[in-house]
Amino acid sequence: MLVTLNEIMKDAYAKKYAVGAFNTVNLASIRAVLDAAEKLDAPVILQHAQIHERIAPLKVIGPVMLEMAKAAQVPVCVHLDHGEDIDYLLSAMEMGFTSVMFDGSALPYDENVAGTRAVVQAAANYNVSVEAELGRVLRPEGGGETSGEEADLTPEDCYTKPGEAQAFVEATGIDALAIAFGTAHGVYEAEPKLDFSRIAEIRRAVNMPLVMHGGSGVGDADFREAIKNGITKVNYFTYMSLAGGDAVKAFLKENAARAEVRYDELAEAARIAMQAHAEHAIGIFTKQA
């Protein structure tokens, strides 16, 4: 069933569990995530990131996400992730997405506030929830190298400050806040060091659902600690996608002697592996594992 971010977060926030938010770039990944959520009878969020427009155009993948969410046996929010311009966000709202994220984290504070407030005002016309980001989750969305500017930043430069978070929430009227506390997008080169006490301080300051970006690669124990301290939504993509890639490589190795391998066989191998990976993650987030 299709629901808003506010609806899906309400129970999670009250009971201190987290809802997994998975970027789904094709039919196989959408099926993997929804099948995993239904198997665990858990709410879930399907996400489309603006950076994935070249892989899966919003006008193509969006309607598929929405129809499959409506048919699901569990609550599903369909969310536009890391939207950087209001026209793109509006396209998602008009299509029927129930939540959007405006990413103004690289902007000066006042510009982030102004841009976020404009998105909140527009979203009110569509009954759409809004997530925003304050602080810097290192490396660009989708992974890759840290920019030259980011290389010179200290952790304190990047981390979300509780007092600033409170002022930001009051100034913008958002529904969920993505915070920086030590995670990064993409593949981790070393085990991340997360500032759990900062999560708790920010939760007390803003009294709203907090979002972890860069969730892939974080250990199960760290997920549990982050959720205990106030994380209510976990963005997850890279390692689920890698699990699908590894399954394809394994299938090709096991079938190296075959003269022909069909693409649909590879897609199904990837889907099965991604579902297993999503099941594990959702189990951790919802305290079933």
N, C-alpha and C positions, 0 to 999 in steps of 0.2 A: 504494500500500500504506500502511496506517495504522501509524504509529510514534509513539513518545514524543518529547518534546523532547530528553531525554537522548540518545536514539539518533540523532536528526537532527543534534545539535550536536557529537557526538563527532568525526566526520570534519572538520567545518568548523573546530572549535577546533584540531585537530592541524595542519591544512593552511593555516590563516589565511585562509579565505574566510568569507563570511557567507551566511546563509539568509534569504531575504525572507519577512516575515510580513505578510500582507495581510488587512485587515478586509474581509469579504465579506458584504454585507447582503442579497443576493438571488441568485437562480439565475444571472443573467447575470454577476455578478462572480465567483461561484464557478467557473463555466465559464471565464471569462477567465483567471483565475489558474492553474487546473490545466492548461489548454491551453498557456499560456505555459511553465509548468514542464516539461511533457512535450515540447514542441518543443525545449527546451534540455537535456533529460535532466538536470534539476536538482531537488534536494529543495526543498520549499516548506512553508510553514506557513499554514493557513487560520485566521483569527481571527474570533471574535465578541466584541465589546465590550459590557459591561453597559449602557453609555450608548445602545446601539442597540436595546435591548429594545422600545422603542415602535415602531421601524421593522420589526424582524424578531424576534419573540419567540423566546427560546431553544428552547422546546419545539417550535417550527415549523421554524426554520432549522437547529438543531443536528443532527437526524437526517439532513437532506439533506447537510450538510457531511460527516458521518461516512460515509454510504453512498458519496458521490462520492470521498472520500479512499481508502476501501477498494478502489474500482475503478480508481484511478489507477495509471499505469505507473511512477511515481516515488515515493520516500518522501514521505509527507505527515503532518505533525503537525496535529491539530485542537486549537486553543488558545483558552481563555477569557481575554480581554484586559481589563485594568483592572477586575477584580472587587473590589468594595468591601465586600461582606458575605459571610460564610461560607456562609450558606444558598444563595445564588446559585451560589457556587463548588461546593458539594456537588451541586447539581442538575446541573451540567455533568459532574462526575466520575461521578455515577451514570448519566448518559446515555451515557458512553463517551468523553468528551473525554480526550485523552492528556496534556494540559498545562493548567495554570491559572496566572494571574498575580494575586496579591493586591496591591492598590495601597493601601499604608498610608503613602505618601510625604508626605501632608499631616498625618499624625499626629505627635505627639512621638516621639522616637526609641524610648523604652522601649515605647510602645504599638504602634509599628510592629513591633518585635521580637516582642512577645507575640502580636500578630495573625498575623504571618507564621509563627511557630513552630506555632501552632494549625492553620493551613492545611497546613503540611508534615506534621504528624502525621496529619491526616485523609487527605491524599493518599496516604500510604504504604499505606493499606488498598485503594487502587484501582490501584496501580502508575502513578500520575500524577506527572509532573514539575511542579516549582513554580518560577515566576519571581517576584521581588519587586523593589521599587524603593526606592532610597535617594537622596536629593537631590530637587530640584524641577525638572521639565521644565515651563517656563512655559506658561501658558494652559491652560484645561481640556481634557481629552480631547475630541476632536471640534472643537477650535478655539474661536473666540469671543474676547471681550475678557479681558485680564488682570484678575484680581480686584484690589480695592483693597489687600489685604494684599500680593499679589505685586508691585504697582507700587513698593512701598517696599523691596523686596529688592535687594541688590547681587548680581552674579554669584557672588561668593565665598559669599554666604548660600545660594545655590541649588545650587552645584556639589557633587558627591559627593566626599568626602574619603577618600583611600586608607586611612588608618588606621582610620577609622570603618567603611569598607566591609569591611575584614578582620574586624573585631570583629562586624559584623552577620552576615556569612556564617557565621562560627564559631558564633554564638549561635542561628541559625535552621535551618541545614542545607538551604538552598535549592540549586537546580540551576543557576540563571542569575540574574544581577543586572542590572537596568536602572539605568543611571547618568545623571547630569545633567552635561553638559559644554558646554552652549551651544545645544542644540536647543530647539524649541518645537513644540507641537501646532498644527495648522491651517496657514494660509497665512502665509508670511513677508512682512513689510512691507519688510524689507531683508535683504541677504545675511547669513546667520548667521556669527558668529565662534566657531569651535569650538576647544576646548582639547585638542588631540591628545595632548600630553605627559601630561595627566591620565589619559587612557584607558590609556596604557602603564603608568603608575604603579599604577593600580588593578588592571590585569591581573596585574602582578607580585605585588601584595599578596594577591589572592584566588585566583589560579590556577583560574579558571572562566570559562565563556562570559559575555560582557558584551553588553548589549542597548542599542541606540539607539532611543529613542522620538522621535517628531517627525521621521521620516526624509524625509517628502515635502517637496520644495523644496530639499533639500540638493544642491549641485552634484556632478557625477560625480567630479571630482577630490577633493572633500572626502570623499565616500563611500570612495574608494580609500584615502585617508590614514587615515580612522577605522578601516577594516578592517585595514590594515597594523599599526595600533597596538593592536588587540585586540578590536574589535567583531565579534561572531559572529552576531548576530541583528539584523535591521533591520526595525522596524515601519513600515509604509507604507500609507497610505490616501488622504489628502486629494487629492493631485494625480492619482492614478489615477481617483478619482471625478470630478474636474473634467474629465479627458480624456473620460470618458463623457458628461458634460454638454455639453461643447463639440461632440462628435460629433452629439448630438441637435439642437443649435442649427443646425449646418451642414446636417444633413439637412432640417430644416424650411425653411431658407432656399433650398436647392436645389429643394425641392418646393413652393414657396409657391403655385404656380399650381394645384396639385391640390386638388380639392374635399374629398377625404378622405385622412387619413393614419392608418394603423393603429398601435396601440401596439406590436405585436410588431416592426414595422419600426424603431421608435425604440429598443426594447430591443436589437435586433440591432446597430444602428449603435453603440450605447453599448458593447456587449460586444466588438465588434471593436476599438474604440479602446482600451478598457481592457486587452485582451490585448496589444496592441502596446506600451502603456505598461509593463505588467508584464514583458514580454519584455526591454525595455531595462533595467529596474531589476534583474531577476534576472541579466542578463548582466554588469552592473557588479558586483553582489554576489559572483558566483561566478567573477569574473575571466575571463569569456568575451568581454568587450567593453572 
